Amino acid sequence: MHEMLHLIEPSHSEYFTKLLTTHYPSWREARAELNELPVGAEAWKSG
């Protein structure tokens, strides 16, 4: 949803946040969960 809304509003403006809250009310919880995950690609396995 986040990326699709960038088609309407390219920046993380107040309007973008309003759209995101309207169409994805739990986005703050999802962001918090994603921010807790490790970022490093070294944990990924190829193959």
KOLSEDREN-220243 format. One record per residue (C-alpha): x, y, z. Coordinates in Angstrom, 2 decimals. Last residue first. Example, Ala and Ser with C-alpha at 12.3 -4.5 7.8 and 13.67 -1.06 7.14 Angstrom:
# residues 2
PT      px      py      pz
PT   13.67   -1.06    7.14
PT   12.30   -4.50    7.80
# end
This chain:
# residues 47
PT      px      py      pz
PT   20.12  -20.93   -4.05
PT   21.22  -18.00   -2.06
PT   20.84  -17.78    1.68
PT   20.04  -14.46    3.30
PT   21.63  -13.56    6.65
PT   24.36  -11.55    4.87
PT   21.63   -9.30    3.48
PT   21.71   -7.25    6.66
PT   18.51   -5.50    7.70
PT   17.56   -7.39   10.82
PT   13.86   -7.00   11.70
PT   12.70   -4.59   14.43
PT   11.94   -1.81   11.92
PT    9.55   -4.14   10.11
PT    7.48   -4.64   13.27
PT    7.33   -0.89   13.99
PT    6.34   -0.17   10.38
PT    3.55   -2.79   10.55
PT    2.22   -1.24   13.76
PT    2.28    2.23   12.21
PT    0.57    0.96    9.06
PT   -2.45   -0.36   10.96
PT   -4.95    2.00    9.32
PT   -3.95    1.05    5.77
PT   -6.22    2.95    3.33
PT   -7.14    5.96    5.47
PT   -3.91    6.02    7.47
PT   -1.88    5.80    4.27
PT   -3.83    8.61    2.66
PT   -3.36   10.84    5.72
PT    0.34   10.01    5.86
PT    0.69   10.92    2.18
PT   -1.14   14.22    2.76
PT    1.21   15.04    5.64
PT    4.08   14.51    3.23
PT    6.17   11.41    2.70
PT    6.78   12.40   -0.90
PT    5.53   11.02   -4.23
PT    1.80   11.44   -3.54
PT   -0.58    9.59   -5.87
PT    1.82    6.99   -7.27
PT    3.48    7.01   -3.83
PT    0.23    5.49   -2.59
PT    1.13    2.29   -4.40
PT    4.44    2.12   -2.54
PT    2.85    2.34    0.89
PT    0.00    0.00    0.00
# end
